[in-house]
């Protein structure tokens, strides 16, 4: 796949400059990776917006059904959905004009990547936001 990931320095700048993270596929189950990662980011001071149509509240925050339901600007859309869903989430990301599209560790989709890059987005794929945050502090 022809996917360019920003350098560790660039990832550090993104995380330093960002405050609001919409987490697509955030589970309300504390045993799930999406919950643990999002809790760590919330504990680090980030505003986490749970995007899960099947939950009312996660991490003490009212969940929204889709990215389009979020009021205000989103700095990072962090995706915890299987790779076949990345393109759909990328299209939603374009609609809300978030700054960064971040697909978690193990997730990649070349079509989604090129759609976003062609529209001027910063795209991170196959990287854990919690790990990158810890490495760039």
C-alpha positions in Angstrom: 0.0 0.0 0.0 1.2 3.5 -0.8 0.4 5.1 2.5 2.7 7.8 4.0 2.5 8.1 7.8 3.6 11.4 9.3 6.9 11.4 11.2 7.0 10.9 14.9 7.8 14.6 15.3 4.8 15.5 13.2 2.6 13.1 15.2 3.8 14.8 18.3 2.9 18.3 16.9 -0.5 17.0 15.9 -1.2 15.7 19.4 0.2 18.8 21.1 -2.0 21.1 18.9 -5.2 19.0 19.2 -7.7 19.1 22.0 -10.9 17.5 20.7 -11.0 13.8 19.6 -14.1 12.2 18.1 -13.7 8.4 18.6 -15.7 6.4 16.0 -16.4 3.0 17.3 -15.7 3.8 20.9 -17.1 0.9 23.0 -18.8 1.3 26.4 -17.0 -1.9 27.5 -14.0 -1.0 29.8 -12.3 -4.3 28.6 -12.2 -3.1 25.0 -9.1 -1.4 23.4 -11.1 1.6 22.2 -12.3 2.3 25.7 -8.9 1.9 27.3 -7.2 4.1 24.7 -9.8 6.7 24.9 -9.8 6.8 28.7 -6.0 7.3 28.7 -6.4 10.1 26.2 -9.2 11.6 28.3 -7.0 11.3 31.4 -4.2 13.1 29.5 -6.6 16.1 29.0 -8.2 15.5 25.7 -11.9 16.2 25.1 -13.2 12.8 24.0 -16.5 12.6 21.9 -17.8 9.0 21.8 -19.3 8.2 18.3 -21.4 5.0 18.8 -25.0 4.7 17.7 -25.6 2.0 20.3 -24.6 3.9 23.4 -26.0 6.8 25.3 -22.9 7.7 27.3 -19.3 6.5 27.4 -16.6 7.8 29.7 -19.1 10.2 31.3 -19.7 11.9 28.0 -23.0 11.8 25.9 -22.4 9.6 22.9 -23.4 10.8 19.4 -24.7 8.5 16.6 -22.4 9.9 13.9 -19.7 12.5 13.2 -22.4 14.8 11.7 -24.1 14.9 15.1 -21.1 16.7 16.8 -21.4 20.4 17.6 -18.3 22.4 17.0 -14.9 21.7 15.5 -13.2 18.3 15.8 -9.4 18.2 15.8 -8.9 14.4 15.3 -11.3 11.7 14.1 -9.9 8.6 15.7 -11.3 5.4 14.1 -11.8 2.0 15.9 -13.8 0.3 13.1 -12.7 -2.5 10.9 -10.7 -1.5 7.7 -13.7 -2.0 5.4 -15.5 0.9 7.3 -12.6 3.3 6.9 -13.8 4.8 3.6 -17.3 5.5 4.9 -15.8 7.2 8.0 -13.4 9.2 5.8 -16.4 10.5 3.8 -18.1 11.6 7.0 -14.8 13.2 8.2 -14.7 15.3 5.0 -18.3 16.5 5.8 -17.4 17.8 9.3 -14.1 19.3 8.2 -12.0 17.8 11.0 -8.3 18.4 10.9 -6.9 14.9 11.2 -8.1 11.4 10.3 -6.4 8.7 12.5 -7.1 5.0 12.0 -5.9 2.9 14.9 -3.2 0.2 14.9 -3.9 -2.5 12.3 -6.3 -0.4 10.3 -5.5 0.7 6.7 -7.5 1.5 3.6 -5.7 3.0 0.6 -8.9 4.4 -1.0 -9.8 6.3 2.2 -6.2 7.5 2.5 -6.1 8.9 -1.0 -9.6 10.5 -0.7 -8.5 12.4 2.4 -5.0 13.3 1.2 -6.4 14.6 -2.1 -8.6 16.9 0.0 -5.7 18.2 2.1 -6.2 16.1 5.2 -3.5 14.9 7.6 -4.0 11.1 7.6 -2.6 8.6 10.1 -3.2 4.9 9.7 -2.0 1.8 11.5 -0.8 3.8 14.6 -2.1 3.8 18.1 -2.9 7.3 19.3 -2.2 6.4 22.9 1.2 4.9 22.1 2.2 7.9 19.9 1.1 10.3 22.7 3.3 8.4 25.2 6.3 8.5 22.8 6.0 12.1 21.9 5.4 13.7 25.3 
